[in-house]
Amino acid sequence: MALLVNGLMAAVALAAGLETQSMGLRASALESLAIAMTHGVGLWMMGRGLEARGWAALARGLVLSVLGLGLVAATAWSAYAGTVPDAPVMSLVALLGMGAALSVAVLLFAGRRAGLTLRAVWLCARNGVLTNAAVMMAAAGVWVMGQGWPDHLVAAVIAATVLSGAVTALRQAVGERRAWHAPADPSGLGKGA
C-alpha cells in the first residue's frame, strides 16, 4: 500500500509540476518515486540472495541518478528561462503530498511488527513531510515575490538529496556485488592449508 500511495503521489506531483511549471513539484515527484522504488525494491528482494540485492540496488541507484541529473538540468533551464510557477496550485499539491506522507507513516507504523523498524517508518515520513513542506515554502516565496527562484532553489536542494541517496545506493550495490564475487578464502590456498 505504501508503494502504491507513493507511486500515485509521484504521478500527481509530476503532472501538477508540468502543468504549473513548478520544478519544486517535479522534485517532490522524484522524492515520492524514490520512496516508492525503495518499497518496491524491498518487496522484490524478499527471499532473494545477495547478488539479487546488489543488482536491485544498482538499478535503483542508476535510475535515480539519471532522473536526478535530469531534474538538475531542467531546473537550471527553468531558472535561465525565468519561469514563475502557479503558487496556489503548488501549495495545494504539496499539502496533498504531506497528507500522503503522513498517511503512509501511519500505515507503516501499524505494520512495524511485520519487520519494519521505527527508523524506516521515521525516515520515509520525514523525507515526505520535509520535501512537501519545502515546496509549500517555495510556493509562498513565489507568491510573495512574484519570482521563480524559490521554486528553483527548493528543486535543486531536493534533487541534491535524491542524488545523494542514489550515490549511496550505488555504493551499496558495488559493495554487495564485490561481496558476492569475493573468493571464500582470500589466500586462495584452501581451508586445509
Residue frames as a rotation matrix with the C-alpha (Angstrom) as fourth column:
MET 1
0.566 0.824 0.000 0.00
0.824 -0.566 0.000 0.00
0.000 0.000 -1.000 0.00
ALA 2
0.402 -0.510 -0.761 2.86
0.153 -0.782 0.605 2.40
-0.903 -0.359 -0.236 0.81
LEU 3
-0.664 -0.640 0.387 4.34
0.439 0.086 0.895 1.66
-0.606 0.763 0.224 -2.61
LEU 4
-0.176 0.692 0.700 1.04
0.963 -0.026 0.269 2.49
0.204 0.721 -0.662 -4.31
VAL 5
0.738 0.466 -0.488 0.42
0.595 -0.791 0.145 5.70
-0.319 -0.397 -0.861 -2.34
ASN 6
0.058 -0.807 -0.587 3.92
0.042 -0.586 0.809 7.00
-0.997 -0.072 0.000 -3.05
GLY 7
-0.706 -0.283 0.649 3.73
0.605 0.234 0.761 5.98
-0.367 0.930 0.006 -6.70
LEU 8
0.217 0.881 0.421 0.38
0.959 -0.274 0.078 7.72
0.184 0.387 -0.904 -7.11
MET 9
0.711 0.000 -0.703 1.67
0.335 -0.879 0.339 10.83
-0.618 -0.477 -0.625 -5.34
ALA 10
-0.427 -0.902 -0.060 4.69
0.267 -0.190 0.945 10.86
-0.864 0.387 0.322 -7.66
ALA 11
-0.502 0.307 0.809 2.35
0.862 0.102 0.496 10.82
0.070 0.946 -0.316 -10.69
VAL 12
0.611 0.787 -0.088 0.12
0.791 -0.602 0.107 13.58
0.031 -0.135 -0.990 -9.25
ALA 13
0.442 -0.513 -0.735 3.09
0.194 -0.746 0.637 15.80
-0.876 -0.424 -0.230 -8.31
LEU 14
-0.634 -0.701 0.327 4.72
0.453 0.007 0.892 15.29
-0.627 0.713 0.313 -11.71
ALA 15
-0.151 0.669 0.728 1.51
0.955 -0.091 0.282 16.12
0.255 0.738 -0.625 -13.60
ALA 16
0.811 0.455 -0.368 0.95
0.558 -0.792 0.249 19.21
-0.178 -0.407 -0.896 -11.44
GLY 17
0.082 -0.877 -0.474 4.61
0.260 -0.440 0.860 20.22
-0.962 -0.193 0.192 -11.81
LEU 18
-0.680 -0.282 0.677 4.36
0.698 0.035 0.716 20.03
-0.226 0.959 0.173 -15.58
GLU 19
0.201 0.876 0.438 1.06
0.914 -0.329 0.238 21.94
0.352 0.352 -0.867 -15.63
THR 20
0.914 0.206 -0.351 2.19
0.362 -0.806 0.468 24.70
-0.186 -0.555 -0.811 -13.25
GLN 21
0.537 -0.815 0.220 5.82
0.050 -0.229 -0.972 24.82
0.842 0.533 -0.082 -14.47
SER 22
0.700 -0.247 0.670 6.95
-0.714 -0.265 0.648 24.11
0.017 -0.932 -0.362 -10.90
MET 23
-0.017 -0.802 -0.597 10.34
-0.415 0.549 -0.726 22.46
0.910 0.235 -0.342 -10.58
GLY 24
-0.629 -0.159 0.761 9.70
-0.777 0.099 -0.622 22.02
0.023 -0.982 -0.186 -6.84
LEU 25
0.397 0.834 0.382 6.69
-0.770 0.529 -0.355 19.81
-0.498 -0.153 0.853 -7.57
ARG 26
0.668 -0.242 -0.704 8.72
-0.445 0.629 -0.638 17.83
0.597 0.739 0.312 -10.09
ALA 27
-0.479 -0.874 0.085 11.38
-0.536 0.215 -0.816 17.37
0.695 -0.436 -0.571 -7.42
SER 28
-0.290 0.486 0.825 8.69
-0.868 0.230 -0.440 16.29
-0.403 -0.843 0.355 -4.96
ALA 29
0.771 0.550 -0.322 7.55
-0.637 0.662 -0.394 13.75
-0.003 0.509 0.861 -7.57
LEU 30
0.153 -0.809 -0.567 11.12
-0.396 0.475 -0.786 12.44
0.905 0.345 -0.248 -7.79
GLU 31
-0.674 -0.368 0.641 11.32
-0.715 0.106 -0.691 12.12
0.186 -0.924 -0.334 -4.00
SER 32
0.218 0.839 0.499 8.00
-0.827 0.430 -0.361 10.22
-0.518 -0.334 0.788 -3.93
LEU 33
0.749 -0.016 -0.663 9.26
-0.496 0.651 -0.575 7.99
0.441 0.759 0.480 -6.73
ALA 34
-0.327 -0.942 -0.082 12.47
-0.550 0.260 -0.793 7.32
0.768 -0.214 -0.603 -4.80
ILE 35
-0.505 0.218 0.835 10.46
-0.795 0.259 -0.549 6.26
-0.336 -0.941 0.043 -1.75
ALA 36
0.631 0.776 -0.029 8.16
-0.703 0.555 -0.444 4.10
-0.328 0.300 0.896 -3.90
MET 37
0.424 -0.558 -0.713 11.19
-0.490 0.521 -0.699 2.48
0.762 0.646 -0.052 -5.52
THR 38
-0.614 -0.645 0.454 12.65
-0.717 0.215 -0.663 1.77
0.330 -0.733 -0.595 -2.09
HIS 39
-0.045 0.696 0.716 9.44
-0.747 0.453 -0.487 0.00
-0.663 -0.557 0.499 -1.07
GLY 40
0.793 0.399 -0.461 9.25
-0.609 0.497 -0.618 -1.81
-0.017 0.770 0.637 -4.42
VAL 41
0.012 -0.878 -0.478 12.85
-0.575 0.385 -0.722 -2.97
0.818 0.284 -0.500 -4.33
GLY 42
-0.608 -0.202 0.768 12.38
-0.789 0.258 -0.557 -4.08
-0.085 -0.945 -0.316 -0.71
LEU 43
0.387 0.823 0.416 9.38
-0.667 0.561 -0.490 -6.19
-0.637 -0.088 0.766 -1.68
TRP 44
0.748 -0.123 -0.652 11.14
-0.547 0.442 -0.711 -7.62
0.375 0.889 0.264 -4.72
MET 45
-0.219 -0.973 -0.074 14.24
-0.693 0.208 -0.691 -8.57
0.687 -0.100 -0.719 -2.66
MET 46
0.205 0.327 0.923 12.33
-0.929 0.362 0.078 -10.63
-0.309 -0.873 0.377 -0.11
GLY 47
0.698 0.058 0.714 13.78
-0.102 0.995 0.019 -14.12
-0.709 -0.086 0.700 -0.12
ARG 48
0.906 -0.423 0.026 16.41
0.068 0.085 -0.994 -13.28
0.418 0.902 0.106 -2.73
GLY 49
0.475 -0.818 -0.325 20.14
0.875 0.399 0.274 -13.64
-0.095 -0.414 0.905 -2.32
LEU 50
0.130 -0.570 -0.811 22.97
0.365 -0.733 0.574 -11.15
-0.922 -0.371 0.113 -2.06
GLU 51
-0.803 -0.463 0.376 23.53
0.494 -0.162 0.854 -11.00
-0.334 0.871 0.359 -5.82
ALA 52
-0.088 0.859 0.504 19.89
0.888 -0.161 0.430 -10.06
0.451 0.485 -0.749 -6.49
ARG 53
0.640 0.284 -0.714 20.05
0.655 -0.687 0.314 -7.36
-0.402 -0.669 -0.626 -3.81
GLY 54
-0.328 -0.859 -0.394 23.17
0.364 -0.500 0.786 -5.97
-0.872 0.114 0.476 -5.43
TRP 55
-0.748 0.110 0.655 21.51
0.650 -0.084 0.756 -5.82
0.138 0.990 -0.009 -8.85
ALA 56
0.320 0.947 0.027 18.39
0.894 -0.312 0.321 -4.20
0.312 -0.079 -0.947 -7.38
ALA 57
0.452 -0.232 -0.861 20.40
0.489 -0.743 0.457 -1.55
-0.746 -0.628 -0.223 -5.54
LEU 58
-0.673 -0.736 0.071 22.42
0.418 -0.300 0.857 -0.91
-0.610 0.607 0.510 -8.69
ALA 59
-0.434 0.596 0.676 19.29
0.805 -0.081 0.587 -0.47
0.405 0.799 -0.445 -10.82
ARG 60
0.607 0.684 -0.405 17.67
0.795 -0.529 0.297 1.83
-0.011 -0.501 -0.865 -8.24
GLY 61
0.119 -0.663 -0.739 20.82
0.417 -0.642 0.643 3.92
-0.901 -0.385 0.200 -7.94
LEU 62
-0.804 -0.439 0.401 21.22
0.518 -0.188 0.834 4.27
-0.291 0.878 0.379 -11.70
VAL 63
-0.070 0.867 0.493 17.57
0.879 -0.179 0.441 5.22
0.471 0.465 -0.750 -12.30
LEU 64
0.716 0.360 -0.598 17.59
0.648 -0.662 0.377 7.81
-0.260 -0.657 -0.707 -9.51
SER 65
-0.258 -0.878 -0.404 20.92
0.453 -0.479 0.752 9.20
-0.853 0.011 0.521 -10.72
VAL 66
-0.745 0.011 0.667 19.63
0.655 -0.176 0.735 9.70
0.126 0.984 0.124 -14.26
LEU 67
0.281 0.937 0.206 16.35
0.811 -0.347 0.471 11.22
0.513 0.035 -0.858 -13.07
GLY 68
0.533 -0.137 -0.835 18.12
0.641 -0.579 0.504 13.41
-0.553 -0.804 -0.221 -10.51
LEU 69
-0.586 -0.799 -0.138 20.59
0.453 -0.464 0.762 14.73
-0.672 0.384 0.633 -13.07
GLY 70
-0.493 0.515 0.701 17.71
0.749 -0.158 0.643 15.33
0.442 0.843 -0.308 -15.49
LEU 71
0.590 0.737 -0.331 15.93
0.796 -0.461 0.393 17.32
0.137 -0.495 -0.858 -12.80
VAL 72
0.059 -0.662 -0.747 19.03
0.522 -0.617 0.588 19.41
-0.851 -0.425 0.309 -12.14
ALA 73
-0.840 -0.392 0.376 19.33
0.504 -0.305 0.808 20.19
-0.202 0.868 0.454 -15.85
ALA 74
-0.114 0.888 0.445 15.61
0.796 -0.187 0.576 21.01
0.595 0.420 -0.685 -16.17
THR 75
0.585 0.289 -0.757 15.80
0.754 -0.539 0.377 23.24
-0.299 -0.791 -0.533 -13.09
ALA 76
-0.400 -0.806 -0.436 18.79
0.457 -0.588 0.668 25.11
-0.795 0.068 0.603 -14.50
TRP 77
-0.772 0.168 0.613 16.94
0.579 -0.215 0.787 25.62
0.264 0.962 0.068 -17.77
SER 78
0.287 0.957 -0.053 13.80
0.859 -0.232 0.457 26.79
0.424 -0.177 -0.888 -15.96
ALA 79
0.334 -0.254 -0.908 15.85
0.637 -0.648 0.416 29.26
-0.694 -0.718 -0.055 -13.90
TYR 80
-0.750 -0.661 0.029 17.55
0.429 -0.452 0.782 30.55
-0.504 0.598 0.623 -17.03
ALA 81
-0.549 0.627 0.553 14.18
0.626 -0.130 0.769 30.95
0.554 0.768 -0.321 -18.78
GLY 82
-0.957 0.121 0.265 12.80
-0.253 -0.796 -0.550 32.80
0.144 -0.593 0.792 -15.74
THR 83
-0.294 0.902 -0.315 9.66
0.170 0.374 0.912 30.70
0.941 0.215 -0.263 -15.34
VAL 84
-0.786 0.201 0.584 7.34
-0.615 -0.353 -0.705 31.57
0.064 -0.914 0.401 -12.47
PRO 85
-0.824 0.456 -0.335 5.11
0.375 0.883 0.282 28.67
0.425 0.107 -0.899 -11.36
ASP 86
0.023 0.935 0.354 1.50
-0.252 -0.337 0.907 28.84
0.968 -0.110 0.227 -10.21
ALA 87
-0.781 -0.509 0.362 1.97
-0.419 -0.003 -0.908 29.19
0.463 -0.861 -0.211 -6.43
PRO 88
-0.089 0.784 0.614 -1.59
-0.977 0.052 -0.208 28.34
-0.195 -0.618 0.761 -5.23
VAL 89
0.766 0.349 -0.540 -1.64
-0.501 0.850 -0.162 25.04
0.403 0.394 0.826 -7.12
MET 90
-0.205 -0.920 -0.333 1.87
-0.205 0.373 -0.905 24.26
0.957 -0.117 -0.265 -5.87
SER 91
-0.648 -0.029 0.761 0.66
-0.747 -0.169 -0.642 24.74
0.148 -0.985 0.087 -2.29
LEU 92
0.377 0.897 0.230 -2.37
-0.913 0.402 -0.071 22.51
-0.156 -0.183 0.971 -2.72
VAL 93
0.660 -0.180 -0.729 -0.41
-0.256 0.859 -0.444 19.68
0.706 0.480 0.521 -4.29
ALA 94
-0.479 -0.878 0.022 2.32
-0.256 0.115 -0.960 19.95
0.840 -0.465 -0.280 -1.65
LEU 95
-0.351 0.459 0.816 -0.34
-0.931 -0.081 -0.355 19.83
-0.096 -0.885 0.456 1.07
LEU 96
0.756 0.602 -0.257 -1.77
-0.642 0.758 -0.112 16.70
0.127 0.250 0.960 -0.55
GLY 97
0.237 -0.772 -0.590 1.75
-0.131 0.576 -0.807 15.24
0.963 0.269 0.035 -0.65
MET 98
-0.648 -0.441 0.622 2.24
-0.629 -0.150 -0.762 15.98
0.429 -0.885 -0.180 3.03
GLY 99
0.189 0.820 0.540 -1.02
-0.946 0.299 -0.122 14.21
-0.262 -0.488 0.833 3.82
ALA 100
0.772 0.037 -0.635 0.06
-0.362 0.847 -0.390 11.23
0.523 0.531 0.667 1.72
ALA 101
-0.252 -0.955 -0.159 3.42
-0.254 0.224 -0.941 11.07
0.934 -0.197 -0.299 3.52
LEU 102
-0.571 0.089 0.816 1.75
-0.821 -0.091 -0.564 11.16
0.024 -0.992 0.125 6.93
SER 103
0.554 0.826 0.104 -0.81
-0.821 0.563 -0.094 8.52
-0.136 -0.033 0.990 5.93
VAL 104
0.492 -0.477 -0.728 1.97
-0.189 0.758 -0.624 6.23
0.850 0.445 0.283 4.72
ALA 105
-0.584 -0.725 0.364 3.81
-0.490 -0.041 -0.871 6.80
0.647 -0.687 -0.331 8.01
VAL 106
-0.099 0.647 0.756 0.71
-0.954 0.155 -0.258 5.74
-0.284 -0.746 0.602 9.96
LEU 107
0.803 0.410 -0.433 0.30
-0.556 0.776 -0.298 2.72
0.213 0.480 0.851 7.68
LEU 108
0.121 -0.856 -0.503 3.95
-0.144 0.486 -0.862 1.70
0.982 0.177 -0.065 8.09
PHE 109
-0.580 -0.299 0.758 3.88
-0.751 -0.163 -0.639 2.32
0.315 -0.940 -0.130 11.84
ALA 110
0.369 0.805 0.465 0.89
-0.890 0.451 -0.074 -0.01
-0.269 -0.386 0.882 12.15
GLY 111
0.936 0.013 -0.352 2.77
-0.185 0.869 -0.458 -2.69
0.300 0.494 0.816 10.18
ARG 112
0.195 -0.954 0.226 6.07
-0.901 -0.266 -0.342 -2.37
0.386 -0.137 -0.912 12.01
ARG 113
0.217 -0.078 0.973 5.59
-0.656 0.726 0.205 -5.78
-0.722 -0.683 0.107 13.64
ALA 114
0.943 0.177 0.281 5.92
0.084 0.693 -0.716 -7.30
-0.321 0.699 0.639 10.17
GLY 115
0.320 -0.914 0.250 9.62
0.929 0.355 0.106 -6.49
-0.185 0.198 0.963 10.09
LEU 116
0.316 -0.206 0.926 9.66
0.378 -0.868 -0.322 -2.74
0.870 0.452 -0.197 9.54
THR 117
-0.387 -0.510 -0.769 11.69
0.918 -0.131 -0.375 -0.75
0.090 -0.850 0.519 12.01
LEU 118
0.573 0.559 -0.600 10.64
0.654 -0.753 -0.077 2.51
-0.494 -0.348 -0.797 13.58
ARG 119
-0.279 -0.758 -0.590 13.68
0.063 -0.627 0.776 4.08
-0.958 0.179 0.222 11.94
ALA 120
-0.840 0.010 0.542 12.45
0.534 0.191 0.824 3.08
-0.095 0.982 -0.166 8.45
VAL 121
0.202 0.977 0.069 8.99
0.975 -0.208 0.081 4.48
0.094 0.051 -0.994 9.22
TRP 122
0.425 -0.101 -0.899 10.53
0.411 -0.864 0.291 7.70
-0.806 -0.493 -0.326 10.55
LEU 123
-0.619 -0.768 -0.163 12.81
0.175 -0.338 0.925 8.18
-0.765 0.544 0.344 7.53
CYS 124
-0.597 0.471 0.650 10.01
0.779 0.146 0.609 7.71
0.192 0.870 -0.454 4.99
ALA 125
0.489 0.838 -0.242 7.68
0.872 -0.475 0.120 10.06
-0.014 -0.270 -0.963 6.86
ARG 126
0.204 -0.495 -0.845 10.39
0.347 -0.771 0.535 12.65
-0.915 -0.402 0.015 7.46
ASN 127
-0.799 -0.564 0.208 11.50
0.365 -0.181 0.913 12.75
-0.478 0.806 0.350 3.84
GLY 128
-0.335 0.754 0.565 7.96
0.870 0.018 0.492 13.09
0.361 0.656 -0.663 2.52
VAL 129
0.617 0.601 -0.508 6.91
0.767 -0.603 0.219 15.75
-0.175 -0.525 -0.833 5.01
LEU 130
0.004 -0.697 -0.717 10.11
0.301 -0.683 0.666 17.81
-0.953 -0.219 0.207 4.70
THR 131
-0.800 -0.286 0.527 10.03
0.563 -0.052 0.825 17.70
-0.209 0.957 0.202 0.91
ASN 132
-0.055 0.879 0.474 6.44
0.860 -0.199 0.469 18.87
0.507 0.434 -0.745 0.73
ALA 133
0.589 0.177 -0.789 6.96
0.651 -0.682 0.333 21.49
-0.479 -0.710 -0.517 3.44
ALA 134
-0.455 -0.829 -0.324 9.86
0.351 -0.502 0.791 22.86
-0.819 0.246 0.519 1.39
VAL 135
-0.682 0.285 0.674 7.65
0.683 -0.081 0.726 23.01
0.262 0.955 -0.139 -1.72
MET 136
0.444 0.883 -0.153 4.98
0.874 -0.388 0.294 24.86
0.200 -0.264 -0.943 0.30
MET 137
0.283 -0.429 -0.858 7.57
0.437 -0.739 0.514 27.39
-0.854 -0.520 -0.021 1.48
ALA 138
-0.791 -0.563 0.239 8.78
0.436 -0.246 0.866 27.80
-0.428 0.789 0.440 -2.10
ALA 139
-0.204 0.810 0.549 5.19
0.878 -0.097 0.468 28.41
0.433 0.578 -0.692 -3.22
ALA 140
0.644 0.402 -0.650 4.84
0.692 -0.669 0.272 31.09
-0.325 -0.625 -0.709 -0.54
GLY 141
-0.207 -0.824 -0.527 8.07
0.311 -0.567 0.763 32.69
-0.928 -0.006 0.373 -1.75
VAL 142
-0.769 0.000 0.639 6.92
0.639 -0.030 0.769 32.61
0.019 1.000 0.023 -5.37
TRP 143
0.219 0.965 0.144 3.57
0.921 -0.253 0.297 34.13
0.323 0.068 -0.944 -4.41
VAL 144
0.592 -0.017 -0.806 5.08
0.533 -0.742 0.407 36.91
-0.605 -0.670 -0.430 -2.27
MET 145
-0.232 -0.845 -0.481 7.96
0.071 -0.508 0.858 37.81
-0.970 0.165 0.178 -4.59
GLY 146
0.757 0.567 -0.324 6.41
-0.304 -0.132 -0.943 37.04
-0.578 0.813 0.072 -7.95
GLN 147
0.065 -0.818 -0.571 9.64
-0.989 0.022 -0.144 35.31
0.131 0.574 -0.808 -8.97
GLY 148
0.782 0.310 -0.540 10.51
-0.368 0.930 0.001 31.68
0.502 0.198 0.842 -9.64
TRP 149
-0.153 -0.984 -0.094 13.83
-0.538 0.162 -0.827 31.42
0.829 -0.076 -0.554 -7.81
PRO 150
-0.221 0.055 0.974 12.38
-0.932 0.281 -0.228 30.00
-0.286 -0.958 -0.011 -4.53
ASP 151
0.815 0.559 0.152 10.90
-0.462 0.785 -0.411 27.14
-0.349 0.265 0.899 -6.57
HIS 152
0.639 -0.637 -0.430 14.20
-0.276 0.332 -0.902 26.57
0.718 0.695 0.036 -8.38
LEU 153
-0.285 -0.768 0.574 16.18
-0.840 -0.089 -0.536 26.65
0.462 -0.634 -0.620 -5.14
VAL 154
0.121 0.420 0.899 13.95
-0.808 0.567 -0.156 24.07
-0.576 -0.708 0.408 -3.46
ALA 155
0.952 0.233 -0.197 14.06
-0.305 0.711 -0.633 21.84
-0.007 0.663 0.748 -6.54
ALA 156
0.255 -0.942 -0.218 17.87
-0.482 0.072 -0.873 21.97
0.838 0.328 -0.436 -6.55
VAL 157
-0.377 -0.371 0.849 18.05
-0.926 0.131 -0.354 21.03
0.020 -0.919 -0.393 -2.85
ILE 158
0.488 0.624 0.610 15.62
-0.595 0.749 -0.290 18.12
-0.638 -0.221 0.737 -3.28
ALA 159
0.873 -0.219 -0.435 17.47
-0.297 0.469 -0.832 16.94
0.386 0.856 0.345 -6.39
ALA 160
-0.133 -0.979 0.156 20.76
-0.727 -0.011 -0.687 17.02
0.674 -0.205 -0.710 -4.44
THR 161
-0.157 0.162 0.974 19.15
-0.882 0.422 -0.212 14.93
-0.445 -0.892 0.076 -1.69
VAL 162
0.841 0.513 0.171 17.87
-0.361 0.769 -0.528 12.36
-0.402 0.382 0.832 -4.18
LEU 163
0.600 -0.696 -0.394 21.25
-0.389 0.176 -0.904 12.24
0.698 0.696 -0.165 -5.92
SER 164
-0.306 -0.692 0.654 22.93
-0.926 0.057 -0.372 11.67
0.220 -0.720 -0.658 -2.56
GLY 165
0.236 0.495 0.836 20.61
-0.634 0.731 -0.253 8.72
-0.736 -0.471 0.486 -1.95
ALA 166
0.955 0.092 -0.282 21.35
-0.289 0.503 -0.814 7.41
0.067 0.859 0.507 -5.45
VAL 167
0.105 -0.989 -0.103 25.10
-0.685 0.003 -0.729 7.54
0.721 0.147 -0.677 -4.79
THR 168
-0.300 -0.145 0.943 24.57
-0.894 0.387 -0.225 5.66
-0.332 -0.911 -0.245 -1.52
ALA 169
0.681 0.618 0.394 22.54
-0.407 0.766 -0.498 3.01
-0.609 0.178 0.773 -3.37
LEU 170
0.777 -0.449 -0.442 25.27
-0.371 0.241 -0.897 2.68
0.509 0.861 0.020 -5.99
ARG 171
-0.256 -0.892 0.372 27.95
-0.870 0.045 -0.491 2.29
0.421 -0.449 -0.788 -3.32
GLN 172
0.004 0.361 0.932 25.83
-0.729 0.639 -0.245 -0.35
-0.684 -0.679 0.266 -1.60
ALA 173
0.918 0.382 -0.105 25.37
-0.335 0.607 -0.720 -2.15
-0.212 0.696 0.686 -4.91
VAL 174
0.357 -0.869 -0.344 29.09
-0.573 0.087 -0.815 -2.16
0.738 0.488 -0.467 -5.64
GLY 175
-0.400 -0.495 0.771 29.80
-0.917 0.208 -0.342 -3.44
0.008 -0.844 -0.537 -2.12
GLU 176
0.308 0.602 0.737 27.24
-0.553 0.743 -0.376 -6.21
-0.774 -0.292 0.562 -2.42
ARG 177
0.916 -0.039 -0.399 28.48
-0.347 0.420 -0.839 -7.19
0.201 0.907 0.371 -5.88
ARG 178
-0.048 -0.999 -0.015 32.05
-0.755 0.046 -0.655 -7.36
0.654 -0.020 -0.756 -4.54
ALA 179
-0.293 0.001 0.956 30.92
-0.850 0.457 -0.261 -9.46
-0.437 -0.890 -0.133 -1.57
TRP 180
0.731 0.643 0.226 29.12
-0.445 0.701 -0.557 -11.83
-0.516 0.307 0.799 -3.92
HIS 181
0.872 -0.396 -0.289 32.12
-0.146 0.352 -0.924 -12.27
0.468 0.848 0.249 -6.19
ALA 182
0.142 -0.854 0.500 34.80
-0.977 -0.201 -0.067 -12.34
0.157 -0.479 -0.863 -3.45
PRO 183
-0.161 -0.252 -0.954 36.53
-0.198 0.955 -0.219 -15.69
0.967 0.153 -0.204 -3.04
ALA 184
0.828 0.530 -0.180 35.56
0.011 0.306 0.952 -17.62
0.560 -0.791 0.248 0.08
ASP 185
0.619 -0.708 -0.341 39.23
0.647 0.214 0.732 -17.95
-0.445 -0.673 0.590 1.07
PRO 186
0.932 -0.187 -0.309 41.21
-0.288 -0.901 -0.324 -14.76
-0.218 0.391 -0.894 0.34
SER 187
0.049 -0.989 0.142 44.57
-0.565 0.090 0.820 -16.59
-0.824 -0.120 -0.554 0.46
GLY 188
0.409 0.186 -0.893 43.50
-0.898 0.256 -0.358 -18.91
0.162 0.949 0.271 -2.37
LEU 189
-0.644 -0.758 -0.107 45.17
-0.712 0.644 -0.279 -21.86
0.280 -0.104 -0.954 -0.59
GLY 190
-0.024 0.701 -0.713 42.00
-0.036 0.712 0.702 -23.56
0.999 0.043 0.008 0.56
LYS 191
0.644 0.402 0.651 40.75
-0.612 -0.239 0.754 -24.26
0.458 -0.884 0.092 4.05
GLY 192
0.946 -0.254 -0.204 43.18
0.319 0.851 0.418 -27.11
0.067 -0.460 0.886 4.69
ALA 193
0.283 -0.917 0.282 46.33
0.418 -0.147 -0.897 -25.06
0.864 0.371 0.341 4.17
